[in-house]
C-alpha cells in the first residue's frame, strides 16, 4: 500500500497542470499562417507554443478539447523560422534546456521506497535468523566453536561410564599424538556414536571431550541442519566440514543424531525430502572421495535402531560406544561428583546407602536428587544437607510429589491401605522377589498410594519365576480389594496395565509360554513412520493372534489367583499391615519386619501424622456398604488418575526388564 500510494502521489506531483500536445509540421504551418499562435519558447530544436484561444485538436486517440499548449520538434532552427515568427507577431524566447531534478526524483520515489522496504525486510531476517547473518548466510553452518574461556568440563566430572570414557580417551589421543599410532599403520577413526538412554550422560561426555582434547571443537544439534527450504541442510553440512578442514585436527559433535540421520526408505516425503538431502551430504563428507583425515565426528542418540545403515558402517561411525544405565559403583561415583558442589553433612550422609537405594536411575536422576535435597534443606533453614533430606528427595523423584492438599475420606484411605498392603504382603511371601523398601498411602504424583521395592543386587537377566512373581505382586492390590471389600476400584488400573504388558512380552518376546513355546511374534524393528514401512506388518495368523490373547489372559489370571492364595493364607497379617498404614501412613522395611513378627510399632507419629489423627474418625460402615462407598468416592476424587503408569513402565531401554521400583495404586 505504501508503494502504490507513493506512485500515485508521484504521478500527481509530476503533472504540470497543462496539456501540451505534439502536433505535425503541416498543422504548425496552418496555425502560424492563421495567426493562432500567441507566443513560443524554443528549447534546443523544440518549439513550445501557446494558442491565443483554446482549440480542439483531432488526434489518433480522438478529439481533444481546450488545448492551450503544443510542441513541435524541428530539424533545426534557421533564420526563415524566426522571420516567420516576427511576421506573425509571435512573442518568442530562447531558453537553455535544463535537467528537472525534482521531476526525476519524484519519478524515482516509488523505486526508492521499494528498495528501502526490501532492505528493511532483509535486516529483519538478519535479526531473526538465529544470529547467523540473515538470508545471505542461510546456508551457513550453525555450529558453535568451543573456546577456552567457557566453563571447562573434564573426564573427572563424569562418572558411571568408565568404558565409554576409555574409548573416547583413545580417540582424543589419536588427535593429540597421531604419529604414535601412524607408525604402526593405524588410521584415525572417522567417527564415534554415543548410544544410550536419555539422561545417561552422552552430552556431558561430549563436553568433557571438548575440555580434554585441546583441539577445535564444533558442537550443534541434528535439528540445526534441517530447515523448511530444500538444500539448506546440505549446504550447512558442506559449510561445517569446510570450516573443520581449515582447523584440523578438530572434533565435530552432533547431538540428537536421529533428527537428521533417520533411515531413508519408503518414499514418504518424496525423493527431494530435505532430511534425506542433508543425510546424503553428511554421508559424502564423512567418507567420500574428498574426505578429511583429521576431522572426527562424534554423535549422540538414544534411538540407534532408526539410523540409516550407511551411517552406521565402519568408515563413518567406526565405533558405537554404549553409555548404559549405571550400576551400583557408577551411581556411587555420580553421587560423589554431584555432592562435591553442595554443602553436605558428611557424618550423617551415607552415599553407599543412597547408591543402593537408586537402582535403575541414570545420571540425570541422581543429579536431580542431589539438587532436590539441597532445595529441601534450604527450605527447612538447615546449614547443611543430611540423610533425611536425601531420603525425602529420593522419594520425591521416585514416587512423586506429596499432594498434601488432597484430602481423602476414611473409606478411600482404608481401601488404599488394603490395596497397598496386598502388594506388600504378596511381595514379602513371594520367593525371590525384591524386598519391600517402603509403603505409603500418602497421595504422591497421580497415585493414591505407592509400594516401593528395591533389589538386593544388580540384576541384568530375569528368570521366569521372578517375572511371574512380579505379576502376582502387581495383582496383589486388586486381590486385596476383592478379598476385603468384594469390590473392584480404579486404583488397580495401572497395575493391570503393567501386568498385561509384562505378560505380552512373556508370550511374544521372551518365549515364556508353555502353549506357544520359545518363539517370538511380531517384528520389534518394524516401526511405521520411521522411514522403513508405511504400515505395520504382522507375521502371524489370526489363529495365532487369538492364542496369544488367550495365553496373556491366562497368565494374568493365574497371577491373580496366586496372589489370592497368599492373602487368604495370611489374612491376619494383611489386616495388621493395613491397620498400621492407616495409623502411620508410611511404613519402611524396619516397620514391616516388626509387623511380620507380631510386634507393635512404638515409633512416635510425625508432625503431619499427628495433625491428621486429631480429626475425629468416622464410624466404620458395614463391609458391603464400605466397599461400595469407597469405590464411589475413590472414583469421584481420583477419576482415571491411575490409568497411566507412574515412572514404572517396562521399557526396552531397561533391557525389557520386568523389574519395578514401585507399585502405584
N, C-alpha and C positions, 0 to 999 in steps of 0.2 A: 504493500500500500504506500509505503514511503517513496519507493522508486517511481511508481506510477504518478503519484502526486507531484513529484519533482519534475517529471516530464511535462505534465500539464501546465505547471507554473512557468516552466521554461518556454513552452510554446506561447503562452500569453505575453510574456515579457519580451520575447523576440519579435513580436508583431509590431510593425512600425505605425500602425494606425491608418495607413493609406494603401490603396490598391494600385500598384504600378504594373501595368500590362505591357508586355513586349509586343511591338507592332512590326509589320513588314515595311520595307522601304517605300513601296508604292503607296501605302496608306500614309506614311510620313509625308511624302511629297504632296499628297492630296490635302492633308491638314495644313501644310505650310502654304500652299497656294491659296487656300480659302481663308487664311488668317485666323485659324482656330487656336494656334499655339500662343500662349501668353509669355512664357519665359522658359529658360532651359539652363541646365547645369551640365557641363562637359567634364567628365572624369575619365581620362585616358582617351579611348575611342568610343566611349558610350555616351549617348546624348539622353539625359533625363529631362523630359519635357512635362509642362503643366498646361492643361487646356484652360481657355478663358471661361468656358462653361462646361459643366459635366456632360459627358457624351455616353451614348450607348454603342458598344462595340460588339460585332459578331466574331466569335471565336469557334474553334473546333468543339469546345465544350458547351457551346450555346451562346445566347445573348447575355452580355454583362452590362448592367446599368450603372449610372452615376460614377463613371470613371473619370477621375480628375488628373491622373498622372500616367505617363507611359515612358517607355525607354526604347532605345534603338541602338543597335551595335553597328557602327560604321567601320568600313575597312580602314579608313584613315581620315583625318581632318585636314581639309585644304582650304585655300583662300576662297574658292567658289562657295563653300558652305557658309563661311562667315558672312560673305556678301549677301547670300540669300536670307540669312537671319536678320541682317541690317535692313534689307528691303522690306521684310515682313514686319519690322518693328518689334522684334523679339528681344527681350532682355536676357542676355546670356552671360555666364561667367565660367571661367576655367578653374577647376579645383584639382589638387593632387589626390590620388587615391590613397586612403588611409585604412589601416587594419582596424576593424572594430573588435577590440579585445573583449569588450563587455558582451557582445553577441556570441563570440566564441566560447567564453566562459559559461554563459547561460546555456549554450547548446551542450557543453561538456558536463554540466552539473549532474544530470542523471547517471552518467557513466562514473563520475567521481563517487557518487553515493553508492552505486552498485559495487564498485571495487572496495570502498571502505567497509561496507557491510560484509563482504566476503572475507576481508582480513580480520574483522571483528569475530566472525564465526570461527576462523582458524585459531585465533587466540583463545577463544573459549574452549576449543578442543584441546589445545595445549594444556590448559589448566585442569581439564577433567580426564585426561588420558593417563592417569596414574603417574604423572610427573615424568613421562618418558619422552617429552618433546613434541607431543601432539601428532597431527596427522602425517607429518613428513617423517616421523620416526615410528610409525605404527608397526612396521615390520621388524623393529629392533628388539633385541633380547631384553627381557626384564630381570635378568639375573642380578643379584646384589653381590658385590665383591666384599668378602670378609677382610677387615683391616685389623691391625694390631691394637688400635685404640678401643676396640669393642671388648665387652666383658669376655674373658677367656675361660673356656671350659676344657679340662683335660681328662685323660682316662682315669685319673684319681677320683674324679667326680662322678664316675659311672661305676655302678656295682650291679651284681646279679646276672651278668652276661660275660663271663670270663672268656669263653671260647670265641665269641664274636669279637671281643677286644683283641685277642691274639691274631685272628685273621686280618683285622684291619691294621694292626701294627705292622704286619708284614707288607701290606700294600703301601703304607707310608714309608717303610724302609726302602722299597723299590724306588720311590721318588727322591728320597734323600741321598742314597748312595747306589745308583743303578749299576755302576761298574762292578760292584761286588757280585752281582747276580749275572751280569752280561759275560763275565769271564767264563762262567760255566755254561753259557749258551741259553740262559733263561730269558724269557721275554716278560715285559711288564704286563700285568693283567689289564685288559681293556675296561673292565667294569666289575662292580660288586653289587649284588642286590640284597638288601636287608629285608628279611621276611619275618613277620611276627604279628601277634595280636595287637590291637590298639592299646597303647599305654605301656608297652614293654620297654621303651627307651630307644627306638630307632632314630628319631630326630635328635635325641640327646647324644647318641653315638656320633652322629654327623657333626654336631657342634664340637665334640671332643676331637674329631679328626681335624677340624679347622684349627683348633688350638694347638694340636701336636705337630701338624705337618710342616708348618713354616713355608708353605708354598701358596700361591694364589688359590683362593677357594671361592668358587661361584655357587650360589645356592638359589633355588627357585622351586616353585611348585609345578606339578604337572598341568594344573589348570591354567597356569600363566601362558602356556603356548597357544591354547585354542581360543579363537575369537569368532565373532559372527561372520567375518569376511573370509572366504576361502583363499588359502595361500598365505595368510598372515602367520599361522603357526609354523609352517615350513620355513618361512623367511626368518622367523625368530630362532629356529633351531640352527640354521646356517650362520646367522649372525653370532649366536652364542659360541659356536665352535671356532668361528673366525677370531673372536676375542680371546678364546682359550689358547689357540695356537700361537698367538702373539706373546703369551705369557707362560708358555710351557717351560718346565713341568708344572702342572696345575691339576686341580680336582674340581669336577662339576658334581654338585649334589642336587638330585631331583626328588623332591618329596611327593608322596601320593602318586607314584608312577602309574597306577592303574587308570588315572584320569586321562592319560594320553597313550598308554601302551596296551590298551584293551585289544583283544584279538580281532583281526579282520576276518570277515566271513560272509555272512548270509546275504549281504547286499542291502541291509537296512540302512537307508540314508544315501544309497547310490554310490557310484564309483568316485564321485568328487566330494565325498564326505571330508570335512575339514580335519577331523581327528585322524583319519587314515592318511591324508596327505602329510600331516605332521609326523605321524609314526614312520612313514616311508622315509622322510628326510632324516629322522633320527637314526634309522637303521643304516642309511648310507653313511652318515657322519661317523658312526661308531665303528663300522667295519666295511668301508667301501674302497674304491681304487685310490682315493687320495685321503687317507685317514692319518690322524695324528699319532705319534709314537708315545708321547709322554703326557697325554691327557687321559685321566682316569675318571670314569663316570660311576658315581655311587648313587643308587636309588633306593627308596624305601616304599614298601607296600604291605598292606595286610590282606590283599587278595591276589596271591600269585597264581591262582587257578584260572584267572581270566586274562592273564597277559598273553601276548602273541608269542607263539613258539619261536619265531625268528628272532625275537628279542632275547629269549632265554638261552639261546645256543652259545657254546663256547666261541670266543672271538668278539662277543659283545658283552654279555654279563658272564664272565668266566666263573665267578664264584657266587653262590647263593648262601648267604650267611643267615642262619636261623637265630632269631632273637626270641627265645621262648619265655614262657611264664617262669619266674624264678622259683627255685626250690628253697628249702629252709636256709641254707647258707647264703643264697642270693638275697633272700628277704632280710636276713640279719645284716648283710653288707649294705643294703639300701637304707635300712634304718640308721646305721652308723653314719652314713653320708648325710642324711637329711637332719638328724638330730644335732649335728655339729653347728647348724645355723640357728638353733633355738636355745633358750635358757632352760636347762633341764636339771632336776634334782637327781643326780646320778646314783645317790644312795638309795633312793626309793623307786627307781625305774629299772626293770629287768627287761632288756631288749630281747633276750633269748625267749622269754615267755611270750613277748609280743610277736616275735617271728614265728613261733609255733602256732600262735592263735590267728594267723592270717594266711591260711593255705589258699592257693589259687589266686591270690592277689598279685597284680602287676605293680611295676614301679610307680605308676601314676596314682594308684590306690593308696600305696604306702605313704607317698608324699602327701596325699590328701589327709590321711590320718594324723600325721605329724602336725600339719598345719591346723587341722581342726582341734587337736589337743592344745596347741598354743592359743587358739582363739578362746577355748573354754576356760583355760587358766587365766587369761587376761580378763574375761568376763567376770570371773569369781574374785578378781583382785589379788591373785597369788603372785608371788615374786618369781616362782619357777614352776615348771611342769612336773607333776608327779604321776604315779602309775594310774591313779583313779582317772586323771584326765585322758590318758591314753586309752583306758578301757572304755570310757564314755565315748570317745571319738571313734574307736573301733566299732562299737555298737551302732553309732550313728551312721557310719559308712556302710556297714554290712547289713543292718536291719532297717535303716531308715530313721528319719527324724521323729522324735516323740511328739504325738499330737495331744498335748496336754489340754487343749481347749475342747477336745472331743469327749463328751460325757456319755458313757454307756449306761443303760439301765441294768439293774441287778440281774435280770433274766439274760440279757445279752452277755454280761460278764460271766455268768455261770455256764452258758453254752460254750463260750470261747475257752473257758478254763478246762472244761472236759475235753474239748476238741484238742487243745494243746497237750493236755495230759495223756490223751490217747496216742498222739505222735511220740511223746517221750517214753511212755511205757513200752510200746512196741519196739522202739529203738533199743531200749535197755534189755529187753528179753530176746532180741534177735541176735543170733550168733554171728560174730564177725562184723557187726555194724559199727559205725563210728560212734564214739562216746558222745553223750548229750552234754553240751557245754553250758547252755543257758535256755530257760523258758521264760516267756513274758506274756502277759495279757494286756500290756500297755499298748495302745494303738501306735504303730510305727509305720510311716510311709502310707501305703494303701492297704495294709493288713491290720486286722484287729488283734492278732497275736502272732508270735514267732517262736519256733523251736529251733535252736541252733545246735548243729553237731560239728565237731572238729575231729579230724583224723589224728591218730597217734603218730603215724608215719606217712611219708610221702608215697602216694600211690600213682603208678603210671599204667597199670593194667588192672582189670576188674574181672572177678570170676562170676559165673552165673549165679551162685548162691548170694554173692554180695548184691548183684543187681536185683534179684528177686526180693531180697531183704529190704532193699531201698524202696521198692514198690510197696511192700507191706507197711513200711513206715509212713509213706505218703498217704496210704489209705487208712491209717490208724485214726485220723481225725474224724472221718466220716463214720467209721465203725463205732467210735465212742458216742457220737451223736445218736446213732440208731439204737445203740445198746441202752443208753441212759434215758433219752427223750423219745425214742421211737419216731423221730422226725429227721428230715434232711434240711440242711441250711445251705445258703450260697457260699458259706465260708470255705467249703471244700472244693470250690470251683478251680482254684489254682492248683491244688493237689491233684485233682483228676486230670487236668491238662498236662501236668508234668508226667503223671503215670502213663497216660496214653502215648506221649512222645517216647518215653523210655521203652514201653512195650513194642511200639512200632519199630524202633531201632533194633530191639532184640530179634524181631522176626525178619525184617527186611535188610539189615546191615550186618548184624553180628552173628547170624546163624544159630541162635539160641532157641530154636523152635523144634520140638520133637516131631511135629506133624510135617513141617516143610523141610526140615533138615538144614545142613550147612550150606545155604545158598543166599545170595543177595538178590534183591528185587528192586528194579529202578536204577537209573544211572545218576549218581550224585553229581557228576560233572556237567550234566545237561541242564543248563540254566538258561531260560529264554531271555531275550533282550540283552544278551551279553556278547553278541556277535557270533554265536555258534549256531543257534537254531531259532527259527521264527516261532515255533510252538514246541511244547514239551512232548516227549515221546515216552510210551510205556512199553517195556519189553516183556510183559507177561499178559496172560489171557484174563478174561473176565472171571473164569472159574477160579484161577489162582488169586485174583484180587479178592474174591469172596472168601477164600480160605484164609487169606492174610487178615481180613477184617475179623473173621471168626476167631482166629488164633489170638489176635490182640485183645479181643473182648474176653477170651478165656483167661489169659494171663492176668489181666487187671482184676477180674472177678476172683480168681484163685488167691491173689494177693490180699484182697479184702477179706476173704474167708479165713486166711491165715491170721490176719490182724484181729478178726472177731474171736478166734480161738484163744489168742494170747490174752485179750482183755477179759474174756469170760472166766478164764482160769485165775486171774489175779484182779478181780473186781474191787476188792477191798483197797488194794494199793492205788487203783485208779481214783477211788473216792478221796483217799488221803492226799494224793497229788493235787487234785482239783481244789480241795479244801485249803491247802497251803497256798496255792496260787491265788485264790480269792482273797486270802489274808495278806500275803506279801507282794503279790502281783508280779514279782520276778524271782526266779529260783536259779541258782547256779549249780555246778556239779557237786559242791560240798553239801548243799541243802538236799539234793537228790539222794546222796549217799545216806544221809541221816534218815530220810523218809523211808527208804527201802529197808533200813534196819529196824524200822518201827519206832524210832526216836522222835521226840517232839522238837520242833525248831524253837530255839530260845533267843535267836538274834533279835536286836531291837528293830522296830519299824523305822524306816526312813522318814524324813520330814514330809515328803509327798504322801507316803502311805498313811501317816498319822492324820493328815488333813482329810484324806478320803474316808478314813474309818470314823471320823467324827460325825459323818452323815448317818442318820438313823436308817438301818437296813429295812428293806421292805419285807413284808411277810411272805414266806415261801409258799408258792402255789402248788396245787396238786401236780403230779407228774405229767399227765397228759396236757393239762392246761398250760403248764410251764413250757413244755416243748412248743406248743402252738404259738404262745405269746412271744417266746424267744425268737422263733423263726420269723414271726411277723415284724417284730421290732428291728431285728437284725437286717431284714430285707429293706425296711424303710430307711434306716440310718446308714446302711452300707450297701446300697443297691449297686450291684455289679462291680463292687470295689476290688474284688479278688479274682476277676476273670482273666487278668493279665499277670504274668509272673513277675516277681519282685527280685531281680538280680539272681535268679536261680534257674535260668533256662539251661538246657543241655545244649551246649554249643560245640560245633566242630573244632573251634579253636582250643577247646579244653580236652582234646583227644577223644571227643564223643563220650566223655566220662559221665556215668550216672551219678557221680558224687554230688551232694548238695551240702551247702553250709547252713542252710536254714530252711525251715518248712513254714510258710506263712499261711495263716488260716483265712 
